[in-house]
Amino acid sequence: MFDDRMMTMLNMVSEKVFQSKGYRLDIRELVVQMKSTTAAHDTNMRLKPEELAQLYAVQQNLLEGIQSNIVICDDVLTTGCHFRAMEMEIKSAVSGATIIGLFLARCTPEAIDISDFDSD
């Protein structure tokens, strides 16, 4: 299921950078997943990075003017498989790319049962 919250947040960050520094971040949805899969947290059978990479495609029309330093932003890092798969796909499309990951997570306290924690 597609979720645009990451792009929305990154665009908001870019706007804040523009307001304070005078330039916008170059944000591109460079890699797309071509086929839906079961969410990793909903299954015990996780795909390997090589298998995930086969489900991804680099949007060739977004490569024009791309810099060689690329940051992959994702919501959470569990095993790193999705990051590695995206990294493989981007490196195959952008020669000499240096890629780093930025992983952001949000805690939802209402989903946590506080009684699960011992007060000692």
C-alpha positions in Angstrom: 0.0 0.0 0.0 1.4 3.3 -1.0 1.9 5.9 1.7 2.9 9.4 0.8 3.7 10.6 4.3 7.5 10.3 3.8 7.4 12.5 0.7 5.1 14.9 2.4 7.5 15.2 5.4 10.6 15.5 3.2 8.9 18.3 1.2 8.1 20.1 4.4 11.7 19.8 5.5 12.8 21.2 2.1 10.5 24.2 2.6 12.0 24.8 6.1 15.5 24.6 4.6 14.5 27.1 1.9 13.0 29.5 4.5 16.1 29.4 6.6 19.0 28.8 4.1 17.6 30.0 0.8 17.8 26.7 -1.1 15.6 23.7 -1.6 16.6 20.1 -1.1 16.6 18.0 -4.2 14.0 15.4 -3.3 13.1 12.8 -5.9 11.0 9.6 -5.6 13.7 7.9 -7.6 12.9 4.2 -6.8 9.5 2.8 -7.1 8.2 -0.7 -6.2 6.6 -2.3 -9.2 4.7 -5.0 -7.4 3.0 -5.2 -4.0 4.3 -7.6 -1.4 3.3 -8.5 2.1 4.7 -6.1 4.6 7.9 -7.4 6.2 6.4 -7.1 9.7 3.4 -9.2 8.7 5.4 -12.3 7.6 8.2 -14.6 8.8 9.4 -15.0 5.2 11.6 -12.0 4.4 12.9 -11.4 0.9 16.7 -10.9 0.4 18.0 -7.6 -0.9 18.6 -9.2 -4.3 15.0 -10.5 -4.5 13.6 -7.1 -3.4 15.8 -5.3 -6.0 13.9 -7.3 -8.7 10.7 -5.6 -7.6 12.2 -2.1 -7.7 12.7 0.2 -10.7 14.6 3.5 -11.0 12.5 6.2 -12.6 14.8 7.0 -15.5 13.1 10.3 -16.2 14.2 11.6 -12.8 17.9 10.9 -13.4 18.7 14.1 -15.3 20.8 16.4 -13.2 21.1 14.0 -10.3 24.1 14.4 -8.1 26.4 11.6 -7.1 25.8 11.9 -3.4 22.3 10.4 -2.7 20.5 9.9 0.5 17.8 7.2 0.7 15.2 8.1 3.2 12.9 5.5 4.7 10.7 5.2 7.7 12.5 2.5 9.7 15.5 0.3 9.5 14.9 -3.3 10.6 17.2 -5.6 8.7 18.4 -3.2 6.0 17.1 -5.3 3.1 15.0 -2.6 1.5 17.8 -0.1 1.9 20.3 -2.5 0.3 17.9 -3.3 -2.6 17.3 0.4 -3.3 21.1 1.0 -3.1 21.8 -1.7 -5.6 19.2 -0.3 -8.1 20.4 3.3 -7.8 24.1 2.3 -8.1 23.2 0.4 -11.3 21.6 3.6 -12.7 24.0 6.3 -11.4 27.6 5.4 -11.9 29.9 6.5 -9.1 27.0 7.2 -6.7 27.7 7.5 -3.0 24.7 6.4 -1.1 23.8 6.8 2.6 20.6 6.0 4.5 18.5 8.2 6.7 15.9 6.3 8.7 13.1 8.0 10.5 10.7 6.4 12.9 7.7 7.7 14.9 6.7 6.2 18.2 2.9 6.0 18.8 2.4 5.9 22.5 -1.2 4.9 22.2 0.0 1.6 20.7 2.1 0.8 23.8 0.6 -0.8 26.8 2.5 1.0 29.6 1.7 -1.9 32.0 4.2 -4.0 29.9 7.0 -2.0 31.5 8.3 -2.8 35.0 8.6 0.3 37.1 11.8 -1.0 38.9 
